[in-house]
Amino acid sequence: MLITLFLCLSFATQAFSKTLIISDSHGTGAFGGELARLIEKKGENVSFYAFGGTKVVDWIEGNNLTWGFWEHHTGRIDRRGTNRNTPKLVDLIKLHKPTMVIIVQGTNMIWREQTPQDAEQIRHLMNLAKESGAECVWVGQPDLNPKGDDPKRWDLELQHLFEKEVPTLGCQLISSWAFTEYPENMGDGIHYDQIPRIGEKLAREWAQKVFGLLKR
């Protein structure tokens, strides 16, 4: 009887302990793989959707993107591809019923000045998570290496919008830009995996720091 009760409780914990992660292209590489591994190591199930080029609006509207994606589910075969509609967060929440929603966004939004829609769209995603009863976490963009010929693309004012909006909604903000450093004159200035020799290591260290900051 005690063994049966223990097994039931164990399966119940697994069934209701699920982390849903949506991410831009950072999630398709070493950062995403390491973050998923660390969460799974604690016995939690993970559903991870990483779509290159995504901005907040894409997870609201389900826009088609062609820069590549990685879809991962604990205990299942991973899927990769290049042309697919971004899944809507509202549909993913209904499908997976997560206990935690982690949103990794910001990198593809800082090439332009803020618009009134930015705050509205950030609030929309956060509210979807909150209204589902899940804990919500926003992981902001890491440090990037600005290109001298395109300074406007690297306007970091958006991070101040994250700092204002995310905590106000009762969600955790992880300010990746504060503890990452993209080396000068290396890689493409965006993707850590493209930094020769040390890129994957830096990406994994970023994921480890994010995991250590999660409030569970």
C-alpha atoms as a printed R data frame, in Angstrom:
    type eleno elety resid chain resno      x      y       z
1   ATOM     1    CA   MET     A     1  0.000  0.000   0.000
2   ATOM     2    CA   LEU     A     2  2.780  2.444   0.925
3   ATOM     3    CA   ILE     A     3  4.690  1.598  -2.239
4   ATOM     4    CA   THR     A     4  1.573  2.177  -4.343
5   ATOM     5    CA   LEU     A     5  0.921  5.522  -2.653
6   ATOM     6    CA   PHE     A     6  4.534  6.578  -3.211
7   ATOM     7    CA   LEU     A     7  4.352  5.700  -6.895
8   ATOM     8    CA   CYS     A     8  1.083  7.599  -7.317
9   ATOM     9    CA   LEU     A     9  2.533 10.680  -5.680
10  ATOM    10    CA   SER     A    10  5.671 10.378  -7.785
11  ATOM    11    CA   PHE     A    11  3.719 10.175 -11.041
12  ATOM    12    CA   ALA     A    12  1.462 13.044  -9.954
13  ATOM    13    CA   THR     A    13  4.494 15.240  -9.328
14  ATOM    14    CA   GLN     A    14  5.877 14.445 -12.769
15  ATOM    15    CA   ALA     A    15  2.542 15.062 -14.438
16  ATOM    16    CA   PHE     A    16  2.096 18.518 -12.962
17  ATOM    17    CA   SER     A    17  5.717 19.659 -13.105
18  ATOM    18    CA   LYS     A    18  6.186 20.944 -16.640
19  ATOM    19    CA   THR     A    19  8.229 23.830 -17.964
20  ATOM    20    CA   LEU     A    20  7.294 25.461 -21.255
21  ATOM    21    CA   ILE     A    21 10.033 27.530 -22.898
22  ATOM    22    CA   ILE     A    22  9.731 29.722 -25.976
23  ATOM    23    CA   SER     A    23 12.860 31.320 -27.392
24  ATOM    24    CA   ASP     A    24 14.483 33.061 -30.310
25  ATOM    25    CA   SER     A    25 17.544 31.603 -32.099
26  ATOM    26    CA   HIS     A    26 19.598 31.510 -28.889
27  ATOM    27    CA   GLY     A    27 17.454 28.586 -27.850
28  ATOM    28    CA   THR     A    28 18.331 26.548 -30.943
29  ATOM    29    CA   GLY     A    29 21.960 26.172 -29.875
30  ATOM    30    CA   ALA     A    30 24.047 25.392 -26.818
31  ATOM    31    CA   PHE     A    31 22.118 27.788 -24.578
32  ATOM    32    CA   GLY     A    32 18.790 26.073 -25.215
33  ATOM    33    CA   GLY     A    33 20.188 22.576 -24.955
34  ATOM    34    CA   GLU     A    34 21.892 23.290 -21.648
35  ATOM    35    CA   LEU     A    35 18.883 25.027 -20.110
36  ATOM    36    CA   ALA     A    36 16.622 22.111 -21.039
37  ATOM    37    CA   ARG     A    37 19.155 19.613 -19.672
38  ATOM    38    CA   LEU     A    38 19.450 21.392 -16.318
39  ATOM    39    CA   ILE     A    39 15.684 21.606 -15.812
40  ATOM    40    CA   GLU     A    40 15.228 17.975 -16.791
41  ATOM    41    CA   LYS     A    41 18.014 16.968 -14.417
42  ATOM    42    CA   LYS     A    42 15.784 18.172 -11.579
43  ATOM    43    CA   GLY     A    43 13.118 15.724 -12.698
44  ATOM    44    CA   GLU     A    44 10.886 18.149 -14.555
45  ATOM    45    CA   ASN     A    45  9.415 17.725 -18.023
46  ATOM    46    CA   VAL     A    46 10.332 20.341 -20.614
47  ATOM    47    CA   SER     A    47  8.699 21.456 -23.843
48  ATOM    48    CA   PHE     A    48 11.049 23.847 -25.637
49  ATOM    49    CA   TYR     A    49 10.196 25.805 -28.788
50  ATOM    50    CA   ALA     A    50 13.038 27.899 -30.219
51  ATOM    51    CA   PHE     A    51 12.425 29.831 -33.442
52  ATOM    52    CA   GLY     A    52 15.123 31.972 -35.025
53  ATOM    53    CA   GLY     A    53 14.276 35.605 -35.663
54  ATOM    54    CA   THR     A    54 11.268 35.729 -33.368
55  ATOM    55    CA   LYS     A    55  9.980 38.856 -31.702
56  ATOM    56    CA   VAL     A    56  7.186 38.985 -29.155
57  ATOM    57    CA   VAL     A    57  4.553 39.573 -31.827
58  ATOM    58    CA   ASP     A    58  5.396 36.295 -33.573
59  ATOM    59    CA   TRP     A    59  4.346 34.257 -30.523
60  ATOM    60    CA   ILE     A    60  1.055 36.170 -30.509
61  ATOM    61    CA   GLU     A    61  0.221 36.038 -34.221
62  ATOM    62    CA   GLY     A    62  1.896 32.750 -35.237
63  ATOM    63    CA   ASN     A    63  3.936 34.293 -38.059
64  ATOM    64    CA   ASN     A    64  5.930 32.203 -40.518
65  ATOM    65    CA   LEU     A    65  9.715 32.392 -40.136
66  ATOM    66    CA   THR     A    66 12.454 30.687 -42.147
67  ATOM    67    CA   TRP     A    67 15.572 31.063 -39.970
68  ATOM    68    CA   GLY     A    68 15.347 27.660 -38.371
69  ATOM    69    CA   PHE     A    69 13.708 26.134 -35.312
70  ATOM    70    CA   TRP     A    70 14.328 23.527 -32.634
71  ATOM    71    CA   GLU     A    71 11.481 21.747 -30.882
72  ATOM    72    CA   HIS     A    72 12.299 19.572 -27.870
73  ATOM    73    CA   HIS     A    73 10.137 17.531 -25.524
74  ATOM    74    CA   THR     A    74 11.434 15.479 -22.610
75  ATOM    75    CA   GLY     A    75 11.714 11.825 -23.567
76  ATOM    76    CA   ARG     A    76 10.868 12.410 -27.221
77  ATOM    77    CA   ILE     A    77 12.796 12.899 -30.448
78  ATOM    78    CA   ASP     A    78 13.873 16.478 -31.118
79  ATOM    79    CA   ARG     A    79 12.799 18.199 -34.319
80  ATOM    80    CA   ARG     A    80 14.651 20.789 -36.383
81  ATOM    81    CA   GLY     A    81 13.697 22.609 -39.566
82  ATOM    82    CA   THR     A    82 13.775 25.932 -41.390
83  ATOM    83    CA   ASN     A    83 10.269 26.862 -42.502
84  ATOM    84    CA   ARG     A    84  7.336 26.708 -40.132
85  ATOM    85    CA   ASN     A    85  4.795 29.003 -38.504
86  ATOM    86    CA   THR     A    86  5.753 30.126 -35.033
87  ATOM    87    CA   PRO     A    87  3.355 28.435 -32.596
88  ATOM    88    CA   LYS     A    88  1.142 30.806 -30.644
89  ATOM    89    CA   LEU     A    89  1.858 30.896 -26.920
90  ATOM    90    CA   VAL     A    90 -1.842 30.702 -26.102
91  ATOM    91    CA   ASP     A    91 -2.073 27.385 -27.983
92  ATOM    92    CA   LEU     A    92  1.088 25.999 -26.369
93  ATOM    93    CA   ILE     A    93 -0.254 26.747 -22.901
94  ATOM    94    CA   LYS     A    94 -3.515 24.965 -23.689
95  ATOM    95    CA   LEU     A    95 -1.603 21.982 -25.065
96  ATOM    96    CA   HIS     A    96  1.021 21.534 -22.337
97  ATOM    97    CA   LYS     A    97 -0.634 23.051 -19.244
98  ATOM    98    CA   PRO     A    98  2.746 24.130 -17.825
99  ATOM    99    CA   THR     A    99  3.552 25.023 -14.242
100 ATOM   100    CA   MET     A   100  6.218 27.457 -15.455
101 ATOM   101    CA   VAL     A   101  6.492 29.492 -18.659
102 ATOM   102    CA   ILE     A   102  9.916 30.862 -19.620
103 ATOM   103    CA   ILE     A   103 10.087 33.435 -22.416
104 ATOM   104    CA   VAL     A   104 13.512 34.159 -23.951
105 ATOM   105    CA   GLN     A   105 13.057 37.300 -26.025
106 ATOM   106    CA   GLY     A   106 14.640 40.658 -26.777
107 ATOM   107    CA   THR     A   107 17.504 40.151 -29.212
108 ATOM   108    CA   ASN     A   108 15.381 40.586 -32.349
109 ATOM   109    CA   MET     A   109 13.517 43.573 -30.962
110 ATOM   110    CA   ILE     A   110 16.368 45.983 -30.212
111 ATOM   111    CA   TRP     A   111 17.135 46.978 -33.803
112 ATOM   112    CA   ARG     A   112 14.543 49.724 -33.700
113 ATOM   113    CA   GLU     A   113 13.154 52.367 -31.384
114 ATOM   114    CA   GLN     A   114 10.428 51.404 -28.973
115 ATOM   115    CA   THR     A   115  6.830 51.571 -30.110
116 ATOM   116    CA   PRO     A   116  3.619 51.620 -28.034
117 ATOM   117    CA   GLN     A   117  2.989 48.065 -29.231
118 ATOM   118    CA   ASP     A   118  6.132 46.717 -27.511
119 ATOM   119    CA   ALA     A   119  4.833 47.191 -23.984
120 ATOM   120    CA   GLU     A   120  1.380 45.983 -24.973
121 ATOM   121    CA   GLN     A   121  2.739 42.806 -26.554
122 ATOM   122    CA   ILE     A   122  5.063 42.063 -23.626
123 ATOM   123    CA   ARG     A   123  2.145 42.434 -21.237
124 ATOM   124    CA   HIS     A   124  0.029 40.182 -23.451
125 ATOM   125    CA   LEU     A   125  2.518 37.280 -23.316
126 ATOM   126    CA   MET     A   126  3.067 37.667 -19.587
127 ATOM   127    CA   ASN     A   127 -0.670 37.744 -18.923
128 ATOM   128    CA   LEU     A   128 -1.186 34.554 -20.921
129 ATOM   129    CA   ALA     A   129  1.220 32.810 -18.564
130 ATOM   130    CA   LYS     A   130 -0.200 34.383 -15.412
131 ATOM   131    CA   GLU     A   131 -3.817 33.662 -16.315
132 ATOM   132    CA   SER     A   132 -2.964 29.989 -16.841
133 ATOM   133    CA   GLY     A   133 -1.768 29.764 -13.252
134 ATOM   134    CA   ALA     A   134  1.840 29.124 -14.265
135 ATOM   135    CA   GLU     A   135  4.863 30.909 -12.896
136 ATOM   136    CA   CYS     A   136  6.259 33.236 -15.549
137 ATOM   137    CA   VAL     A   137  9.844 34.185 -16.284
138 ATOM   138    CA   TRP     A   138 11.224 36.571 -18.879
139 ATOM   139    CA   VAL     A   139 14.851 35.989 -19.906
140 ATOM   140    CA   GLY     A   140 16.108 39.121 -21.608
141 ATOM   141    CA   GLN     A   141 18.694 39.267 -24.385
142 ATOM   142    CA   PRO     A   142 22.332 38.586 -23.506
143 ATOM   143    CA   ASP     A   143 25.166 41.014 -24.073
144 ATOM   144    CA   LEU     A   144 25.685 41.633 -27.788
145 ATOM   145    CA   ASN     A   145 28.571 43.046 -29.806
146 ATOM   146    CA   PRO     A   146 27.372 46.157 -31.662
147 ATOM   147    CA   LYS     A   147 28.394 46.615 -35.271
148 ATOM   148    CA   GLY     A   148 29.749 50.066 -36.018
149 ATOM   149    CA   ASP     A   149 27.922 50.277 -39.336
150 ATOM   150    CA   ASP     A   150 24.498 49.580 -37.837
151 ATOM   151    CA   PRO     A   151 24.290 51.313 -34.453
152 ATOM   152    CA   LYS     A   152 20.520 51.732 -34.405
153 ATOM   153    CA   ARG     A   153 20.035 47.962 -34.484
154 ATOM   154    CA   TRP     A   154 21.709 47.721 -31.112
155 ATOM   155    CA   ASP     A   155 19.644 50.270 -29.213
156 ATOM   156    CA   LEU     A   156 19.419 48.671 -25.763
157 ATOM   157    CA   GLU     A   157 16.656 50.930 -24.474
158 ATOM   158    CA   LEU     A   158 14.263 48.028 -24.806
159 ATOM   159    CA   GLN     A   159 15.798 46.357 -21.788
160 ATOM   160    CA   HIS     A   160 14.530 49.247 -19.680
161 ATOM   161    CA   LEU     A   161 11.053 48.399 -20.945
162 ATOM   162    CA   PHE     A   162 11.537 44.806 -19.754
163 ATOM   163    CA   GLU     A   163 12.707 46.062 -16.367
164 ATOM   164    CA   LYS     A   164  9.573 48.177 -16.056
165 ATOM   165    CA   GLU     A   165  6.867 45.892 -17.427
166 ATOM   166    CA   VAL     A   166  7.818 42.346 -16.421
167 ATOM   167    CA   PRO     A   167  8.074 42.750 -12.608
168 ATOM   168    CA   THR     A   168  4.928 44.902 -12.602
169 ATOM   169    CA   LEU     A   169  3.010 41.899 -13.899
170 ATOM   170    CA   GLY     A   170  4.300 39.681 -11.117
171 ATOM   171    CA   CYS     A   171  6.734 37.778 -13.325
172 ATOM   172    CA   GLN     A   172 10.431 37.213 -12.787
173 ATOM   173    CA   LEU     A   173 12.866 39.100 -15.000
174 ATOM   174    CA   ILE     A   174 16.310 37.618 -15.614
175 ATOM   175    CA   SER     A   175 18.529 40.369 -17.002
176 ATOM   176    CA   SER     A   176 20.930 38.315 -19.113
177 ATOM   177    CA   TRP     A   177 22.726 41.433 -20.355
178 ATOM   178    CA   ALA     A   178 24.028 42.043 -16.834
179 ATOM   179    CA   PHE     A   179 26.059 38.822 -16.541
180 ATOM   180    CA   THR     A   180 27.060 37.925 -20.108
181 ATOM   181    CA   GLU     A   181 29.804 39.403 -22.273
182 ATOM   182    CA   TYR     A   182 30.130 39.003 -26.028
183 ATOM   183    CA   PRO     A   183 33.828 39.228 -27.045
184 ATOM   184    CA   GLU     A   184 34.804 41.980 -29.442
185 ATOM   185    CA   ASN     A   185 35.716 41.172 -33.045
186 ATOM   186    CA   MET     A   186 34.498 37.592 -32.796
187 ATOM   187    CA   GLY     A   187 31.461 35.745 -34.148
188 ATOM   188    CA   ASP     A   188 28.531 37.571 -35.679
189 ATOM   189    CA   GLY     A   189 27.869 39.779 -32.678
190 ATOM   190    CA   ILE     A   190 24.630 37.960 -31.870
191 ATOM   191    CA   HIS     A   191 24.957 34.185 -31.613
192 ATOM   192    CA   TYR     A   192 27.291 32.837 -28.967
193 ATOM   193    CA   ASP     A   193 27.607 29.490 -30.752
194 ATOM   194    CA   GLN     A   194 29.334 31.276 -33.646
195 ATOM   195    CA   ILE     A   195 32.190 32.549 -31.495
196 ATOM   196    CA   PRO     A   196 35.239 30.414 -32.388
197 ATOM   197    CA   ARG     A   197 36.490 27.964 -29.737
198 ATOM   198    CA   ILE     A   198 34.730 29.437 -26.703
199 ATOM   199    CA   GLY     A   199 31.245 30.192 -28.010
200 ATOM   200    CA   GLU     A   200 29.436 27.053 -26.897
201 ATOM   201    CA   LYS     A   201 31.083 27.259 -23.488
202 ATOM   202    CA   LEU     A   202 29.866 30.848 -23.046
203 ATOM   203    CA   ALA     A   203 26.353 29.863 -24.152
204 ATOM   204    CA   ARG     A   204 26.229 27.000 -21.640
205 ATOM   205    CA   GLU     A   205 27.499 29.273 -18.866
206 ATOM   206    CA   TRP     A   206 24.713 31.730 -19.697
207 ATOM   207    CA   ALA     A   207 22.142 28.926 -19.412
208 ATOM   208    CA   GLN     A   208 23.633 27.777 -16.115
209 ATOM   209    CA   LYS     A   209 23.351 31.274 -14.695
210 ATOM   210    CA   VAL     A   210 19.731 31.584 -15.864
211 ATOM   211    CA   PHE     A   211 18.898 28.214 -14.303
212 ATOM   212    CA   GLY     A   212 20.514 29.244 -11.024
213 ATOM   213    CA   LEU     A   213 18.390 32.405 -10.905
214 ATOM   214    CA   LEU     A   214 15.046 30.695 -11.477
215 ATOM   215    CA   LYS     A   215 12.771 31.169  -8.475
216 ATOM   216    CA   ARG     A   216 10.996 27.883  -7.964
